[in-house]
Amino acid sequence: MINYFILAAVAATALVVLLGVLNMGRSGEKRGITSNRLMRLRILFQAIAIALVMIGLAFGMKGS
């Protein structure tokens, strides 16, 4: 079950990275603000993904 959450967190991280790359191609004065928000969101999703992987590993080792 936790594998689905890990996949969702990884997919969300990849989506935010893609949005960040697309945002770099834009012009305008709000580009920097949007890039900063996307960077923070990426870091949040990466932290969630890493935490879920660690939880998954901990539960996997208890089952062995």
N, C-alpha and C positions, 0 to 999 in steps of 0.2 A: 504494500500500500504506500509506503513512504517513497518507493521508487517513482511513483507518479508525481508526487510533490517535488521530488528532485528534478525530474524532467521539466515540470512546469516552471520551476525557478530558473533552470538553465535556459529554457526557451524565452522567458521574460527578460533575462539578462541579454541574450542575443538580440532580441527585438529592440531593446533600449540602445545597444551598441549600434545597430543598424540605423536607428533614428538619429543618433548622434553623428554618424558619418554623413547621412543625408543633410543634417542641419549645417554641417561645415560647408556645404556647397551653396548654401543660401547667402544672401546679402541682406544687410539691414542692421539697424542698431540693436535690435532685441536678440540677435543671434548669440551674442556672448552670454546673455542671461539664460537663454534656453539651453545652451551648451552646458552651463554650470548646473542647471537643474537636472539635465539628463545624466551628467556625470555622477551627481549625488544619488540619483535613482539607480544607476548601474551598480554603484558601490553597495547600496542597500540590497539589491537583488543578489549580488555576488555573496554577500555575507549570509543571506538566507540560504542560498544554495550550499555554501560550505557547512553551515550549521546542520542542515538536513543530511548532508553526506556523513558528517561525524555522528549524528544520531543513528543513521542507518547502519554505520559500521559498528557502533556500540551494541545495537540490538542484534546485529548479525553475529557478533562474537559471543553473545550470551546464549544464542541458540545452538552453538557448536558443542 
